[in-house]
Amino acid sequence: MSGNAIINIEKVKKSYGKTLALKGVSFDVNRDEIFGLTGPNGAGKTTLVKCLVTLIRPDSGVVNIDGNSVYTNHKKIRSLVGFVPSKPVLYPHLSAYENLYLFCNLYGMDKKASKEKIEELLLTFDMWDWRNEKIKNFSTGMTQKINISRGLIHNPKILILDEPTNGLDPQSRQVVRDFILNVRDNGTTVIITSHIMWSVEEICDRIAIINDGKLIALDNITNLKNDHLKEKNILSVKVKGSLNKSKLDLSKKRDKILNYRILRDNAYLFELRGNNSSFLTEIFDEIESISHIEPSLEDVFISLTKH
């Protein structure tokens, strides 16, 4: 466990009957970072998160939250962690304010602190004018805002968000994104699980990719992209001239040409595997530019998980 780690996970295994959901996963999450946890459906993400928040018990391995073991310190860990599941944990026949006040009481907060925190969160998410409306009358996005507020109501040291932007319009996603950054800047460690690669790429300091119950990648996004770039070595080549199809037999160039498209009259863009673009000079008048294609996080994800 590193000196800056607030979460320590070592060789964690968890099975459901004969199905092994986690197969010895190990990594640390550092204090004050935004950490992304991603992987295909059935990879083991939800199982791991449930272990972290003490909803289920690992079969073996170490899981420590700020020095507290999930095997023995359930109550302490639940006071340290705010958990926002993808499906809202709210009472539909209570108002937004009543729901948040109820959870304040469950966390043992006094009346004054409860009112101040509720007002702060509802104003942040632009929900103050809706505070007395029942949850059952809210849209998906509005409900999710209250769901996130519920997870933050007790000022947790660690906030775990499962697909936090589900159902949110672009403006609301921006509000949530900015709020997560602000929460981190004020000393809260944030873990985000998501299938939406661009949202993970936009906000996370590091990510862990889990596949089939195993950790297959752990690094910052820049390093993961660079590793993928070296491995795939894909070039973007822009050329000018008339396409002489008699000279360009794609079936014979499949080992080199991944894709090509027309940009304009007598101009084409090729994606090539490897550094060999010399054969294009035999077909076109001029090569305008050659550059490496920077992969997206989604490219890295698909390459590593095969999903």
The 8 nearest C-alpha neighbors of each residue, nearest first, counted from 0:
[[1, 7, 4, 2, 27, 3, 26, 8],
 [2, 0, 4, 3, 27, 29, 7, 5],
 [1, 3, 4, 0, 5, 29, 30, 27],
 [4, 2, 29, 1, 30, 5, 0, 28],
 [5, 3, 29, 1, 28, 6, 2, 30],
 [4, 6, 65, 30, 29, 28, 64, 3],
 [7, 5, 64, 28, 27, 4, 63, 65],
 [6, 8, 27, 63, 62, 0, 26, 9],
 [9, 7, 62, 25, 26, 61, 27, 6],
 [8, 10, 25, 61, 11, 60, 24, 26],
 [11, 9, 23, 60, 24, 25, 12, 61],
 [12, 10, 60, 23, 24, 9, 59, 61],
 [13, 11, 21, 23, 22, 59, 58, 57],
 [12, 14, 21, 58, 57, 20, 19, 11],
 [13, 15, 19, 20, 18, 16, 17, 21],
 [16, 14, 18, 17, 19, 20, 13, 21],
 [15, 17, 18, 14, 19, 13, 20, 58],
 [16, 18, 15, 19, 14, 20, 13, 21],
 [17, 19, 15, 14, 16, 20, 13, 21],
 [20, 18, 14, 21, 13, 15, 17, 22],
 [19, 21, 212, 14, 43, 13, 18, 22],
 [22, 20, 212, 12, 13, 19, 43, 23],
 [23, 21, 12, 212, 213, 24, 19, 20],
 [22, 24, 10, 11, 12, 21, 25, 213],
 [23, 25, 10, 11, 214, 213, 22, 9],
 [26, 24, 9, 8, 10, 23, 11, 27],
 [27, 25, 8, 7, 9, 28, 24, 217],
 [28, 26, 7, 6, 4, 8, 29, 0],
 [27, 29, 6, 4, 5, 7, 30, 26],
 [30, 28, 4, 3, 5, 32, 27, 31],
 [29, 31, 5, 188, 32, 4, 3, 28],
 [30, 32, 188, 186, 187, 183, 29, 33],
 [33, 31, 188, 30, 29, 34, 204, 189],
 [34, 32, 189, 203, 204, 190, 188, 35],
 [33, 35, 190, 205, 203, 206, 32, 204],
 [34, 36, 206, 191, 203, 190, 192, 199],
 [37, 35, 192, 207, 206, 191, 208, 34],
 [36, 38, 208, 192, 193, 194, 209, 35],
 [37, 39, 209, 208, 210, 42, 40, 194],
 [40, 38, 42, 41, 210, 306, 37, 194],
 [41, 39, 42, 38, 43, 44, 194, 210],
 [40, 42, 43, 39, 211, 44, 20, 210],
 [41, 43, 210, 211, 212, 39, 40, 38],
 [44, 42, 212, 46, 20, 41, 45, 21],
 [45, 43, 47, 46, 42, 48, 37, 209],
 [44, 46, 48, 47, 43, 49, 42, 41],
 [45, 47, 49, 43, 44, 48, 50, 20],
 [46, 48, 50, 44, 45, 49, 43, 51],
 [49, 47, 51, 45, 50, 46, 44, 52],
 [50, 48, 54, 46, 52, 51, 47, 55],
 [49, 51, 47, 53, 55, 48, 52, 56],
 [52, 50, 48, 49, 53, 47, 69, 62],
 [51, 53, 49, 50, 54, 48, 77, 80],
 [54, 52, 50, 55, 51, 69, 49, 73],
 [53, 55, 49, 52, 50, 56, 51, 48],
 [56, 54, 50, 53, 49, 57, 46, 52],
 [55, 57, 50, 58, 53, 70, 54, 69],
 [58, 56, 13, 59, 12, 50, 11, 55],
 [57, 59, 13, 12, 56, 14, 60, 11],
 [60, 58, 12, 57, 11, 61, 13, 10],
 [59, 61, 11, 10, 9, 12, 62, 57],
 [60, 62, 9, 8, 11, 63, 10, 59],
 [63, 61, 8, 7, 68, 69, 9, 64],
 [62, 64, 68, 67, 7, 66, 6, 69],
 [65, 63, 6, 67, 66, 5, 68, 76],
 [66, 64, 5, 67, 6, 63, 4, 7],
 [65, 67, 64, 63, 68, 5, 6, 7],
 [68, 66, 64, 63, 65, 72, 69, 76],
 [67, 69, 63, 70, 71, 72, 62, 64],
 [68, 70, 71, 72, 62, 73, 53, 63],
 [71, 69, 68, 72, 56, 73, 53, 62],
 [70, 72, 69, 68, 73, 67, 74, 75],
 [73, 71, 75, 74, 68, 69, 67, 76],
 [74, 72, 76, 75, 69, 71, 53, 77],
 [73, 75, 77, 76, 72, 78, 71, 79],
 [76, 74, 78, 77, 72, 73, 79, 67],
 [75, 77, 79, 73, 78, 74, 80, 72],
 [78, 76, 74, 80, 79, 75, 73, 52],
 [77, 79, 75, 76, 80, 74, 155, 106],
 [80, 78, 155, 76, 156, 77, 157, 75],
 [81, 79, 157, 155, 77, 78, 158, 76],
 [80, 82, 150, 158, 155, 151, 159, 157],
 [83, 81, 159, 150, 158, 160, 84, 80],
 [82, 84, 160, 150, 147, 161, 159, 146],
 [85, 83, 161, 86, 82, 160, 87, 88],
 [84, 86, 161, 162, 87, 83, 163, 165],
 [85, 87, 84, 88, 83, 143, 146, 161],
 [88, 86, 146, 89, 85, 84, 143, 142],
 [87, 89, 86, 146, 90, 84, 83, 149],
 [90, 88, 87, 91, 98, 146, 134, 93],
 [89, 91, 93, 92, 98, 134, 88, 94],
 [92, 90, 135, 134, 93, 89, 133, 94],
 [93, 91, 90, 133, 135, 134, 94, 136],
 [94, 92, 133, 91, 90, 97, 98, 134],
 [95, 93, 133, 132, 97, 131, 96, 134],
 [94, 96, 130, 98, 97, 134, 131, 133],
 [95, 97, 130, 99, 94, 98, 100, 131],
 [98, 96, 94, 100, 99, 95, 93, 101],
 [99, 97, 101, 95, 96, 100, 93, 94],
 [98, 100, 102, 96, 101, 97, 149, 103],
 [99, 101, 103, 97, 102, 98, 96, 104],
 [102, 100, 98, 104, 99, 103, 97, 105],
 [101, 103, 105, 104, 99, 100, 106, 98],
 [104, 102, 100, 106, 108, 101, 105, 113],
 [103, 105, 107, 101, 102, 106, 108, 100],
 [104, 106, 102, 107, 103, 101, 108, 100],
 [105, 107, 103, 104, 108, 102, 153, 78],
 [106, 108, 104, 105, 103, 109, 102, 153],
 [109, 107, 103, 106, 104, 113, 112, 110],
 [108, 110, 112, 111, 113, 107, 104, 103],
 [111, 109, 113, 112, 114, 108, 104, 103],
 [110, 112, 114, 113, 109, 115, 108, 116],
 [113, 111, 115, 109, 114, 110, 116, 108],
 [114, 112, 110, 116, 111, 115, 103, 108],
 [115, 113, 117, 111, 116, 112, 118, 110],
 [116, 114, 112, 118, 113, 117, 119, 111],
 [115, 117, 119, 113, 118, 114, 112, 120],
 [118, 116, 114, 120, 119, 115, 113, 121],
 [117, 119, 121, 115, 116, 120, 122, 114],
 [120, 118, 116, 122, 117, 121, 123, 115],
 [121, 119, 123, 117, 122, 118, 148, 116],
 [122, 120, 126, 127, 118, 124, 123, 119],
 [121, 123, 125, 127, 119, 120, 124, 126],
 [124, 122, 120, 121, 125, 119, 126, 178],
 [123, 125, 121, 126, 122, 120, 144, 174],
 [126, 124, 122, 123, 127, 121, 128, 120],
 [125, 127, 121, 129, 124, 128, 122, 130],
 [128, 126, 121, 130, 122, 129, 125, 118],
 [127, 129, 126, 130, 125, 131, 121, 122],
 [130, 128, 126, 127, 132, 131, 95, 94],
 [129, 131, 96, 95, 127, 128, 132, 126],
 [132, 130, 94, 129, 96, 95, 133, 128],
 [133, 131, 94, 129, 130, 95, 134, 136],
 [134, 132, 94, 93, 135, 92, 136, 95],
 [133, 135, 91, 137, 136, 94, 95, 93],
 [136, 134, 91, 133, 137, 92, 93, 90],
 [135, 137, 134, 133, 138, 132, 91, 92],
 [138, 136, 134, 135, 141, 142, 139, 133],
 [137, 139, 141, 140, 142, 136, 135, 134],
 [140, 138, 142, 166, 141, 143, 137, 167],
 [139, 141, 167, 166, 143, 142, 138, 144],
 [142, 140, 144, 138, 143, 139, 137, 145],
 [143, 141, 139, 145, 144, 140, 137, 146],
 [142, 144, 146, 140, 145, 141, 147, 139],
 [145, 143, 141, 147, 146, 142, 148, 140],
 [144, 146, 148, 142, 143, 147, 149, 141],
 [145, 147, 143, 149, 144, 148, 87, 142],
 [148, 146, 150, 144, 149, 145, 83, 143],
 [147, 149, 145, 151, 150, 146, 120, 152],
 [148, 150, 146, 152, 147, 151, 99, 145],
 [151, 149, 81, 147, 82, 83, 148, 152],
 [152, 150, 148, 149, 154, 153, 81, 155],
 [151, 153, 149, 154, 150, 148, 116, 103],
 [152, 154, 151, 155, 106, 103, 150, 108],
 [155, 153, 151, 152, 156, 81, 79, 187],
 [156, 154, 79, 80, 157, 81, 153, 151],
 [155, 157, 187, 79, 80, 188, 154, 158],
 [158, 156, 188, 80, 155, 187, 189, 81],
 [157, 159, 81, 189, 80, 82, 188, 190],
 [160, 158, 190, 82, 189, 191, 81, 83],
 [161, 159, 83, 191, 163, 190, 82, 162],
 [160, 162, 192, 84, 85, 163, 191, 83],
 [161, 163, 193, 85, 192, 164, 165, 160],
 [164, 162, 161, 160, 165, 85, 191, 83],
 [163, 165, 167, 162, 172, 166, 175, 143],
 [166, 164, 167, 163, 162, 85, 140, 143],
 [165, 167, 140, 139, 164, 168, 143, 138],
 [166, 168, 140, 164, 171, 165, 172, 169],
 [167, 169, 171, 170, 172, 166, 140, 164],
 [170, 168, 172, 171, 173, 167, 174, 164],
 [169, 171, 173, 172, 168, 174, 167, 175],
 [170, 172, 174, 173, 168, 169, 167, 175],
 [173, 171, 169, 175, 174, 170, 167, 164],
 [172, 174, 176, 170, 171, 175, 177, 169],
 [175, 173, 171, 177, 172, 176, 178, 170],
 [176, 174, 178, 172, 173, 177, 179, 171],
 [177, 175, 173, 179, 178, 174, 172, 180],
 [178, 176, 180, 174, 179, 175, 173, 181],
 [177, 179, 181, 175, 180, 176, 182, 174],
 [180, 178, 182, 176, 181, 177, 175, 183],
 [181, 179, 177, 183, 178, 182, 184, 176],
 [180, 182, 178, 184, 179, 183, 177, 185],
 [183, 181, 179, 185, 180, 184, 187, 178],
 [182, 184, 187, 180, 186, 185, 181, 31],
 [185, 183, 181, 182, 186, 180, 31, 187],
 [186, 184, 182, 183, 187, 181, 31, 180],
 [185, 187, 183, 31, 184, 188, 182, 156],
 [188, 186, 183, 156, 31, 157, 182, 185],
 [187, 189, 31, 157, 32, 30, 183, 158],
 [190, 188, 33, 158, 157, 159, 34, 187],
 [191, 189, 159, 34, 35, 33, 160, 158],
 [192, 190, 160, 35, 36, 161, 159, 34],
 [193, 191, 36, 161, 37, 162, 35, 160],
 [192, 194, 162, 195, 37, 191, 161, 36],
 [193, 195, 196, 37, 38, 192, 39, 162],
 [196, 194, 193, 198, 197, 199, 162, 297],
 [195, 197, 199, 198, 297, 194, 200, 296],
 [196, 198, 200, 199, 195, 201, 296, 297],
 [197, 199, 201, 200, 196, 195, 202, 193],
 [200, 198, 196, 197, 201, 203, 202, 35],
 [201, 199, 197, 198, 202, 196, 203, 296],
 [202, 200, 198, 199, 197, 203, 196, 176],
 [201, 203, 199, 200, 198, 204, 33, 176],
 [204, 202, 33, 34, 205, 199, 35, 200],
 [203, 205, 33, 219, 34, 32, 202, 206],
 [206, 204, 219, 34, 218, 203, 35, 220],
 [205, 207, 35, 34, 36, 217, 218, 219],
 [206, 208, 217, 36, 216, 35, 37, 209],
 [209, 207, 37, 216, 38, 215, 214, 36],
 [210, 208, 214, 38, 213, 215, 42, 37],
 [209, 211, 42, 213, 212, 38, 304, 214],
 [212, 210, 42, 213, 43, 209, 41, 20],
 [211, 213, 21, 43, 22, 20, 42, 210],
 [214, 212, 210, 209, 22, 211, 24, 215],
 [213, 215, 209, 24, 216, 208, 210, 212],
 [216, 214, 209, 208, 213, 210, 217, 303],
 [217, 215, 208, 207, 214, 218, 209, 206],
 [218, 216, 207, 206, 208, 215, 219, 205],
 [219, 217, 205, 206, 223, 220, 222, 216],
 [218, 220, 205, 221, 222, 204, 206, 223],
 [219, 221, 223, 222, 224, 205, 218, 200],
 [220, 222, 224, 223, 219, 225, 218, 226],
 [223, 221, 225, 224, 220, 219, 226, 218],
 [224, 222, 220, 226, 221, 225, 227, 218],
 [223, 225, 227, 221, 222, 226, 228, 294],
 [226, 224, 228, 222, 227, 223, 221, 229],
 [227, 225, 223, 229, 228, 224, 222, 230],
 [226, 228, 230, 224, 225, 229, 231, 299],
 [229, 227, 225, 231, 232, 226, 230, 224],
 [230, 228, 226, 232, 227, 231, 225, 224],
 [229, 231, 227, 228, 232, 226, 225, 233],
 [230, 232, 228, 233, 229, 227, 272, 273],
 [233, 231, 229, 273, 228, 230, 272, 234],
 [234, 232, 272, 271, 231, 291, 273, 292],
 [235, 233, 291, 271, 290, 270, 292, 236],
 [234, 236, 270, 290, 289, 269, 291, 292],
 [237, 235, 289, 269, 268, 288, 234, 238],
 [236, 238, 268, 288, 287, 267, 286, 269],
 [237, 239, 286, 287, 267, 266, 285, 236],
 [240, 238, 266, 285, 265, 284, 283, 286],
 [239, 241, 265, 283, 284, 266, 242, 285],
 [240, 242, 265, 243, 283, 239, 266, 284],
 [243, 241, 244, 240, 283, 282, 265, 247],
 [242, 244, 245, 246, 241, 282, 247, 283],
 [245, 243, 247, 246, 242, 248, 282, 249],
 [244, 246, 243, 247, 248, 242, 282, 249],
 [245, 247, 244, 243, 248, 282, 281, 242],
 [248, 246, 244, 245, 249, 243, 282, 242],
 [247, 249, 250, 251, 246, 244, 245, 252],
 [250, 248, 252, 251, 247, 253, 256, 244],
 [249, 251, 248, 252, 253, 247, 254, 256],
 [250, 252, 249, 248, 253, 254, 247, 255],
 [253, 251, 249, 255, 254, 250, 256, 248],
 [254, 252, 256, 255, 250, 251, 249, 257],
 [253, 255, 252, 256, 272, 251, 257, 271],
 [254, 256, 272, 253, 271, 252, 257, 273],
 [257, 255, 271, 253, 258, 252, 270, 254],
 [256, 258, 270, 271, 255, 272, 253, 259],
 [259, 257, 270, 256, 269, 260, 271, 268],
 [258, 260, 269, 268, 270, 267, 261, 257],
 [261, 259, 268, 267, 262, 269, 258, 266],
 [260, 262, 267, 263, 266, 268, 259, 264],
 [263, 261, 267, 266, 260, 268, 264, 265],
 [264, 262, 266, 261, 265, 267, 260, 239],
 [263, 265, 266, 262, 261, 241, 267, 240],
 [264, 266, 240, 241, 239, 263, 267, 242],
 [267, 265, 239, 263, 262, 264, 238, 261],
 [268, 266, 261, 262, 238, 260, 237, 269],
 [269, 267, 237, 259, 260, 236, 238, 261],
 [268, 270, 259, 236, 235, 258, 271, 237],
 [271, 269, 235, 258, 257, 234, 256, 259],
 [272, 270, 256, 234, 255, 257, 233, 269],
 [271, 273, 233, 255, 232, 256, 234, 257],
 [274, 272, 232, 275, 233, 271, 234, 255],
 [273, 275, 276, 272, 234, 232, 271, 233],
 [274, 276, 277, 273, 278, 255, 272, 271],
 [277, 275, 278, 279, 274, 271, 236, 280],
 [276, 278, 279, 280, 275, 281, 274, 286],
 [277, 279, 280, 276, 281, 282, 275, 283],
 [280, 278, 282, 281, 277, 276, 283, 286],
 [279, 281, 283, 282, 278, 277, 284, 285],
 [280, 282, 279, 278, 283, 277, 284, 246],
 [281, 283, 279, 280, 243, 246, 242, 284],
 [284, 282, 240, 280, 285, 239, 279, 281],
 [283, 285, 240, 239, 280, 282, 286, 238],
 [284, 286, 239, 283, 238, 287, 240, 280],
 [285, 287, 238, 288, 237, 239, 280, 284],
 [288, 286, 238, 237, 285, 239, 289, 236],
 [289, 287, 237, 236, 286, 290, 238, 235],
 [288, 290, 236, 235, 237, 234, 291, 287],
 [291, 289, 235, 234, 292, 236, 288, 233],
 [290, 292, 234, 233, 235, 293, 232, 289],
 [293, 291, 234, 233, 235, 294, 290, 228],
 [292, 294, 291, 295, 228, 224, 225, 233],
 [295, 293, 298, 224, 292, 296, 228, 299],
 [294, 296, 298, 297, 299, 293, 224, 197],
 [295, 297, 299, 298, 300, 196, 200, 294],
 [296, 298, 300, 295, 299, 196, 301, 197],
 [299, 297, 295, 301, 296, 300, 294, 302],
 [300, 298, 296, 302, 297, 301, 303, 227],
 [299, 301, 297, 303, 298, 302, 304, 296],
 [302, 300, 305, 306, 298, 304, 303, 299],
 [301, 303, 299, 305, 300, 304, 298, 306],
 [304, 302, 300, 301, 305, 299, 215, 216],
 [303, 305, 306, 301, 302, 300, 210, 39],
 [304, 306, 301, 302, 303, 300, 39, 210],
 [305, 301, 304, 39, 300, 302, 303, 38]]
